[in-house]
Amino acid sequence: MIASVRGVVAAIAPDSAVIEVGGVGLAVQCAPGTLAGLKAGAEARLATSLVVREDSLTLYGFADDDEKHLFELLQTASGVGPRLAQAVLAVHQPEAVRRAISAGDIAALTRVPGIGKKGAERLVLELRDRIGAVSTGPDGVAGALTGGWQEQVRQGVVALGWSAQQADQAVAAVAESLDGETPPVPILLRQAIRLLGRTR
C-alpha cells in the first residue's frame, strides 16, 4: 500500500498530477481542491490511496490524511467506487461531508454528480454510525470531539483494548492539550495511549 508520496510536482492536469519520487513519475488522481494547492516544480506531499483493479492500478492523492480516510470510508458504502468517492470530496470539504451524512442532509449529498436521492439515502443509512464526530453548526455548542483525527485516534485506542468511554476521555484530553497546528495521527495516538497508561 502506498500511503503517501513526497516529491517534485512534474506536471498538473485537470484531474491529476505527476509527482517525481526517486526518479519515477507517479500519476496521482486528485480532486480540484488538492490540485489547487500544488505548484509545478515545487515539492509536495500527498496522502495517497492505491486502488487495485484487475486491469489497472490507480493512485488517488489528497491534501491530508483526513481526506484520504474519508475517501476510503465512502467506498465501504454499497455502490460507491473511487471515482464517486472523489467526486464527493471535489464538491464538499470533509467536514461538510461528515455533517451531511450525520444529519441526513440528502440535498447536500445529491449536489454531487452521480449521487441521486436513493444513493444519498444509502450513504446516510450505511455510514451515519461510522462517519466519526462532526463539528457543530452555528449554534455554537461545541461537541466533545470535532474533526477527523479524533475518530482515527479513538478507533486506534479501542483496537488496543481500552473501552469506548476511556477512548473518548483520552481523545478529549488530547484535544484540550493541542495548541496551534494538529500533529499527525500516530503522534496523537501515542499521546492518548500515554494518558491512558496513567489511568490503568
Secondary structure, DSSP 8 states (H G I E B T S, - for coil): ---EEEEEEEEE-SSEEEEEETTEEEEEEE-HHHHHT--TTSEEEEEEEEEEETTEEEEEEESSHHHHHHHHHHTTSTT--HHHHHHHHHHS-HHHHHHHHHHT-HHHHTTSTT--HHHHHHHHHHHTTTS------TT----SS-SSHHHHHHHHHHHTT--HHHHHHHHHHHHHH--SS---HHHHHHHHHHHHHHH-
